[in-house]
Amino acid sequence: MTPRPQWSFVVPVHDEMAVLPESWAALRRAADALGEAWECVAVDDGSTDGGGAWLAGTAREDPRLVSLTSERNRGKGHALRAGVAAASGAWIVTLDADLATDLEVLPRTRGRLAAGARLVFGDRRHPDSRLLVRQPRLREWLGRGFAGLARALVVPGVRDVTCGWKAYTRDTATALFPRTRCDGWAHDVELLAWAARLGIAAEPIAVRWSHGADSKVRLPGAALEAGAALLAIRGRVRRG
């Protein structure tokens, strides 16, 4: 019987073929350097660029890659729920396919989890964080506006609500993810809101982060949609 891996990396994938080979190679190097057993659960969220086929083929070559497929694009939240449900690791990390968050954060994340943290999240506004490639000004302005609205309505005190890097103990992930309903990019806020509701401390960690030129989030339309989602999230979490 194969022992349970210490790490599960869960990656939502939608039309990311341009970065998948390089990202997979980088993740393998970083994960191997930890010296612990690991797996990567990649969820193809209705890609149309051949990324799903690439993941399936790579999974046949390396059993540490688990490839899941959604027949149509359902959104980041849906992909993450599916990936976490399939993950078997003691520690579960969610991250973006383009590795916008530099993997140098991985050993520091390990240190936090080993010290007893239940949820660690990337905070691009942390004093020690470095933005290597900034977002376009409008996108950054709208993102900050959304974060401010999220703090006011749902998650007081959280500076960065949408960074893709988050790490959970297994019991924390299984407590949070089944409660979420948001399929869009406000899913990150919903997770943090449920953590607060359940008394699970969320610890920010400094990151090195680069904006991807091919980001799939389309603003301002997504911001308006996410604003409505915040109200729905607040209602669900308050009702418990």
N, C-alpha and C positions, 0 to 999 in steps of 0.2 A: 504493500500500500504506500503510495506516494505521500510523504509528510506535507502538512499544510505549509504553504510559504509564509514567511514573515511579512512580506510586502505584496500588496496588490496595487498596481498603478492602473487607474481607470481613465480612459481617454475617449471623449466623444469625437467622432470624425465625420465631417461633412464637406466633401469636395476639397480634400487636403492633399491630393496626390503629389502636388508640387513639393511638399515638405516631408511626406511620410518616410521615405528611405533615410534621409538625414536624421530626422527626429528619432526613428527607431534605433539607428546606430548609436546616437548620443545617449539615449535612455539605457541601452544595453551596457554601455561603458560605465555610466554613473551607478546603475543598479548593481553591476558586478563588483564595483569598487567597495560596496558596503560589506561584502563577504557573507551575505545572508540569502537564503532562498527567496525568489521573487517570481511574480507573474505580471503580465500586462493584459488587461481586458480592454480591447479596443472595440467600440461600438460604432459601426458604420451607419450613420443616420441618413439613409437614402441618398448616398453619393451618386453622382452621374458622371464622374470623371475617371472611373476605373479604380478608385481607391479601395472599394470593397473587395474587388478581385485581388488586388495586391495584398491586402491584409489576409485574405483567406489563403493565398499561396504562401505567404511568409509564415503563417501559423502552422502550415504543414511541414515547413522546414525547421521551425523552432517551437517546440511545444510550450514554451513559456509565454508565447503570445496566444491569447484566446480571442478569436474573432467572432463578434456577434453582428447581425445585420437586421436593420429595419427596412422594410420594403419601400417606405416613403419617409420623407423628412418630417420628423415629429418634434424636433427641438432639443436643445442642450439638456434641459431638465429631464426629459423622457429618456434620452440616451444615458445620462448618468444614473438614473434609477435602475435601468436595465443592467448597466455595467456593475454597479455596486451589488445588486442582487446576485450576480454571477461570481463575484469576487470571493476568494477563499482565504485571503491573507489576514494575519492578526492586526496589521496596520494597513489602512487603505488610503491611498493618495489619489486625488482627482487633479488632472492637469490638462492644459490645452495641447492640441496636436502639434501646433507650431512651436511649442516650448518657449512661449513668450516669457515665462518665468525661467530664468537661468537655473540649471540643475545644480549649481553650487549650493543651493539652499537645502539640498537633500540631506547631507550629513548633519546640518544644524537642526533640521526637522526631526531627524532620528533622535538627536539628543533631547529634544523637548518631549517626544513621546516616551522615550526611555525614562525620563524624569517624572512621568506621571500625567503629562498633558493628555486631554481627551480629544481636543480639536485645536488644530493649529492652522491659521489662515494667512496667506500672503497679504501684506499691507504695503502698497506702493507709496503710501504717505508716511510711513515710518521714518524717523529721522535718519536711520542708517540705510534706507533703501536708495537704489540708484536707478534712474530711468535712462537706460542706454540709448533708446530710440523713443522719442516722445510721440504721442498721438498728434494728429493735426489739431490746430487750436480749437476749432468748432467742436470736434469730437471730445476733446479733453474738457471743454467748458460744459458741454451737455452731460458728460459723465459725472463731473463734480456736482452738477445740479441734481442729477438722479441720486447720487450718494447722499446729498443733503436732505432730499425728500425722504429717502429711506431711513435716515437717522431720525427725522422728525416723526415719521409715521410708524416705523416698525422696529428699528434696531438702534436705539440711542447709544451714542458713544463709539460706534464702529466707523472708522474713518474710510476704509476701503471695502466696499460690499461686493465688488464684482471681479476681483483678481481670481484667476482660474486655479491657483495653487491652494489646495486645502488637504489636510491630513487628519485622519480619524483613527481612533481605536475601533476595533471591530464592533464592540458593543455600542459605541456612540453612533457609528454609521447605521447600524441596524435599528437604532432607536429613532433616527432622524429621517432617513430617506423614504421609508414607507409612508411617512406623514405628509410628504410634499405632494403638491398637485400641479404646480406651475411647470409648464414645459419650456418656456422661453428663458431668456437670460436673467430674469428676476428670480429664477430658481435659487441662485446663490443667496439672495436676501432671505428667501423662505427658510433655507437651511439654518442660517444664523438666527432667525427669529424663533424657530422651533428650539434651537439650542438654549436660547435665553429662557424660553417658556419652561423647559425641562430642567433648568438649573445647571446646564452644562457650560462650563467656562470655555470661551473661545479666545485663544491666545494669538495675538498678532506676531508675525515674524517678518523681519526685513528681507527684501528680495532685490535682485537685479532683474530688470524687466525691459523688454523691447516690444514696441508696437509692431504688429505684423501688417505689412502693406496690403495683404489680401484678407483682412479681417471680415468675418461673415456678418457682423452686426451692422445693420444699416440705420443710420441716424438721419433725421430726428424721428422717423416713423417708429423705430423700435423704442425710443424713449417715451413716446406717447403711450404705446402699448404697455410698456413696463410700468408707467405711472398708474395706469388703471389696475395692473396686476398687484401693485403695492397695497391698494385698498382691499383687494380680495384677500391677499395674504394676511393683512392685519385682522380682518374679520375671522378667517379660519383659525388663526393662532389664538385669538382671544376666546373663541368658543371652545378651544381645546380639542 
